[in-house]
Amino acid sequence: MLSEDEPVRIPITDVFDLHSVQPREVEEVVEAYLEEAHRMGLKAVRIIHGRGIGVERQIVRAVLARTPFVASYGDAPPEAGGWGATVVTLR
């Protein structure tokens, strides 16, 4: 049984859905996800933040803008979430 202080291990794939992440933790979790995805050699990832009012999208994109190994990012194609997800190309 995990205590509250133990981190939850999440498998790293090329898709990360933020719906299960508390809003106050989005920035830290996205930073950690990107670091691990980069370490694993992934070249493209999709971060699902949802459509909502755009707060999580804004946080995600602020993290992406300041991450040196992010080559580019933008809205996912409509069939992959549209503006409710961001596709990211990693260097």
C-alpha positions as CSV (number, residue, x, y, z in Angstrom):
1,M,0.0,0.0,0.0
2,L,1.4,3.4,-1.0
3,S,1.5,6.2,1.5
4,E,0.6,9.8,0.5
5,D,4.2,10.8,0.3
6,E,5.2,8.1,-2.1
7,P,5.2,9.1,-5.8
8,V,2.9,7.2,-8.1
9,R,4.8,5.5,-11.0
10,I,3.2,6.2,-14.3
11,P,4.4,4.3,-17.4
12,I,6.0,6.6,-20.0
13,T,4.5,6.3,-23.5
14,D,4.1,8.8,-26.3
15,V,0.7,9.9,-25.0
16,F,0.2,11.5,-21.6
17,D,-3.4,12.2,-20.4
18,L,-3.5,14.9,-17.7
19,H,-7.1,14.3,-16.8
20,S,-6.0,12.3,-13.7
21,V,-3.5,15.0,-12.6
22,Q,-4.5,17.6,-10.0
23,P,-4.5,21.1,-11.6
24,R,-1.9,22.4,-9.0
25,E,0.5,19.6,-10.1
26,V,0.2,19.9,-13.9
27,E,3.4,22.0,-14.3
28,E,5.6,19.8,-12.2
29,V,4.2,16.6,-13.7
30,V,4.6,17.8,-17.3
31,E,8.2,18.8,-16.6
32,A,8.9,15.3,-15.2
33,Y,7.1,13.6,-18.1
34,L,9.1,15.5,-20.7
35,E,12.4,14.8,-19.0
36,E,11.6,11.1,-18.9
37,A,10.3,11.0,-22.5
38,H,13.4,12.7,-23.7
39,R,15.7,10.4,-21.7
40,M,13.9,7.4,-23.3
41,G,14.6,8.8,-26.7
42,L,11.0,9.6,-27.7
43,K,10.9,12.0,-30.6
44,A,7.2,12.9,-30.5
45,V,4.6,12.9,-27.8
46,R,1.0,14.0,-27.3
47,I,-0.2,15.7,-24.1
48,I,-3.9,15.5,-23.6
49,H,-5.0,18.5,-21.4
50,G,-8.7,18.7,-22.4
51,R,-10.6,21.6,-23.9
52,G,-12.1,23.3,-20.9
53,I,-11.3,27.0,-20.6
54,G,-7.7,26.5,-21.6
55,V,-5.9,26.9,-18.2
56,E,-4.1,23.5,-18.4
57,R,-3.3,24.1,-22.1
58,Q,-1.7,27.4,-21.1
59,I,0.4,25.7,-18.4
60,V,1.5,22.9,-20.7
61,R,2.6,25.3,-23.4
62,A,4.4,27.5,-20.9
63,V,6.4,24.5,-19.9
64,L,7.1,23.5,-23.5
65,A,8.2,27.0,-24.4
66,R,11.0,26.9,-21.8
67,T,12.1,23.3,-22.3
68,P,15.3,23.4,-24.3
69,F,14.9,20.0,-25.9
70,V,11.4,20.8,-27.3
71,A,11.8,21.5,-31.0
72,S,8.1,22.4,-31.7
73,Y,4.6,22.0,-30.5
74,G,1.0,22.8,-31.6
75,D,-2.6,21.6,-31.5
76,A,-3.1,17.9,-32.3
77,P,-5.0,17.0,-35.5
78,P,-8.8,16.8,-35.0
79,E,-8.7,13.0,-34.9
80,A,-6.1,13.1,-32.1
81,G,-7.9,15.6,-29.8
82,G,-7.6,18.9,-31.7
83,W,-7.1,21.8,-29.4
84,G,-7.7,19.5,-26.4
85,A,-4.3,18.0,-26.9
86,T,-0.8,19.3,-27.8
87,V,1.6,17.4,-30.1
88,V,5.3,17.9,-29.2
89,T,8.4,17.2,-31.2
90,L,11.5,16.6,-29.1
91,R,15.1,17.0,-30.2
